Amino acid sequence: MKQFDLIATATFGLENVVAWELKDLGYDARVTDGRVMFRGDLRDIARCNLWLRSADRVLIRVGEFDAPDFGALFDQTVDLPWAELLPVDAKFPVKGRSVRSKLHAVPKVQGAVKKAIVESLKKKYNRFRFDETGSFYGIEVSLLKDRATLTIDTTGPGLHKRGYRRVVGAAPLRETMAAGLLHLSYWHPDRPLIDPFCGSGTIAIEAALISHNIAPGLSRSFASEDFDWSDRNVWRDVRQEARDLKLRDRRAPIMASDHDPKAVRLAQNGATDAGVGAAIRFNCQEVSELSSNLEYGCIVTNPPYGERLGEDEEVEAVYRVMGSTFARLKTWGFFVLTSHKGFERNFGRRAERRRKLYNGRLECQYYQYGGPRPPRPGEEQQTPSKEQPQQVTTDSNSATPEAPSGVTSVSTNDVAPAVPVGQNPAPAGNPFETFVADCSATPDSISFDVSPLEPPSEE
Ligand SMILES: C[S@@+](CC[C@H](N)C(=O)[O-])C[C@H]1O[C@@H](n2cnc3c(N)ncnc32)[C@H](O)[C@@H]1O
């Protein structure tokens, strides 16, 4: 099969996560200038579109060259093998962008590239007109420091569009970002997970997809399936392989809660649509009510930021409650994404690590508190490390209930990032006992499914 130079695009800060995902899928990936480069054939294009969790799209790199002026851009674009990729009736709009380059008028750059591709096709097809009535091939010209990269998009709508979400909440995280946050945390499918500000449930749903090794793109289609040289059998085989790789065993519990009953209902619907409704425990509660008798879990969350005027005090109070509440989970790690500059001060503790990430256009920090390492089999249980929040100074007067004294230990042998293709873990005991709240008192009450975890449904 023909080999292509491929690029997986990623949002700022997630490039290395995408490279790691590609390596885990078996590709030799390298990061240059914010792009993750690798090589592959048609089957690899299908596999990566189906399996990459944190990448935005998969592009075919048609060519790359220095383009300090329009002459260089035009001539070198004409010389690329467009007729091998674009059929005579191809619809091929050209998008463009330019960063720190002499050719900065993007519409002119797009126009020049379009003309050059037509010129190239004219020579090969011996025609003067192209009606563009056929399949869609999205071309992009990207200029970075006078170097042009010409690509064809194989993805179509961005990879964050998993195809499972019909309705979204107020400030949903992109699915690709949620997957990236999970990969950047110490969470692993063998460790319990809680998102106490779940909103529409993106983090918990992505975690459940990882836990059950469900390919995130399994329920959607991709632009390159309609390419004239695409092979339906390849896509069919790759999808079948993904269905075969689903893990049905019960893994460490994933729990999601929010104080807004509408958000919880939305999250539950999203999880059901994603085929992981039974893999996540949903709850309607204030963050101050959070407690768990499980050990060595992770909280991965995206609390309110207070972006609007006058909301600062409110969110700072929430962060103080987080500080005192999380402090009770002595063996847990905490991973918090927020744009609010006063997070650490109010949470009551400096993060061990911070990473700049963008939630849409909003600059955020990902505050990471790793927590103690889970004991290896046969090893004594660790006491919480010095860094663990034994005591957090905060002026909140949260009414957090005491965590139950009985301790359920969850099999957690590893703190490596979540892996797409993993071994089945030992099933956890009955982890949900302590995470069931009663919402019946709320006007908009939600009924929680307290039945045992079922394997996710077939599709
Ligand atoms: C930024 S949104 C989370 C968005 C979510 N990551 C998603 O993908 O949809 C913050 C959420 O925190 C919830 N929230 C705010 N204050 C809370 C509190 N004190 N206790 C529990 N939830 C709270 C809000 O209802 C909102 O859904």
PDBQT file of the ligand as one rigid body, heavy atoms in Angstrom, charges set to zero:
ROOT
HETATM    1  C1  LIG A 501     -16.547  24.521  33.647  1.00  0.00    +0.000 C 
HETATM    2  S1  LIG A 501     -17.964  23.589  33.990  1.00  0.00    +0.000 S 
HETATM    3  C2  LIG A 501     -17.471  21.918  33.707  1.00  0.00    +0.000 C 
HETATM    4  C3  LIG A 501     -17.599  21.544  32.258  1.00  0.00    +0.000 C 
HETATM    5  C4  LIG A 501     -17.319  20.098  31.994  1.00  0.00    +0.000 C 
HETATM    6  N1  LIG A 501     -15.905  19.779  32.117  1.00  0.00    +0.000 N 
HETATM    7  C5  LIG A 501     -17.856  19.682  30.620  1.00  0.00    +0.000 C 
HETATM    8  O1  LIG A 501     -17.081  19.181  29.792  1.00  0.00    +0.000 OA
HETATM    9  O2  LIG A 501     -19.019  19.910  30.343  1.00  0.00    +0.000 OA
HETATM   10  C6  LIG A 501     -18.085  23.666  35.749  1.00  0.00    +0.000 C 
HETATM   11  C7  LIG A 501     -19.235  22.887  36.346  1.00  0.00    +0.000 C 
HETATM   12  O3  LIG A 501     -19.121  22.978  37.767  1.00  0.00    +0.000 OA
HETATM   13  C8  LIG A 501     -20.433  22.959  38.316  1.00  0.00    +0.000 C 
HETATM   14  N2  LIG A 501     -20.321  23.565  39.680  1.00  0.00    +0.000 N 
HETATM   15  C9  LIG A 501     -20.094  24.856  40.004  1.00  0.00    +0.000 A 
HETATM   16  N3  LIG A 501     -20.024  25.002  41.357  1.00  0.00    +0.000 NA
HETATM   17  C10 LIG A 501     -20.190  23.755  41.897  1.00  0.00    +0.000 A 
HETATM   18  C11 LIG A 501     -20.201  23.249  43.233  1.00  0.00    +0.000 A 
HETATM   19  N4  LIG A 501     -20.037  24.064  44.273  1.00  0.00    +0.000 N 
HETATM   20  N5  LIG A 501     -20.375  21.919  43.428  1.00  0.00    +0.000 NA
HETATM   21  C12 LIG A 501     -20.555  21.096  42.352  1.00  0.00    +0.000 A 
HETATM   22  N6  LIG A 501     -20.581  21.526  41.064  1.00  0.00    +0.000 NA
HETATM   23  C13 LIG A 501     -20.393  22.838  40.834  1.00  0.00    +0.000 A 
HETATM   24  C14 LIG A 501     -21.274  23.761  37.336  1.00  0.00    +0.000 C 
HETATM   25  O4  LIG A 501     -22.643  23.390  37.424  1.00  0.00    +0.000 OA
HETATM   26  C15 LIG A 501     -20.628  23.381  35.985  1.00  0.00    +0.000 C 
HETATM   27  O5  LIG A 501     -21.335  22.327  35.368  1.00  0.00    +0.000 OA
ENDROOT
TORSDOF 0
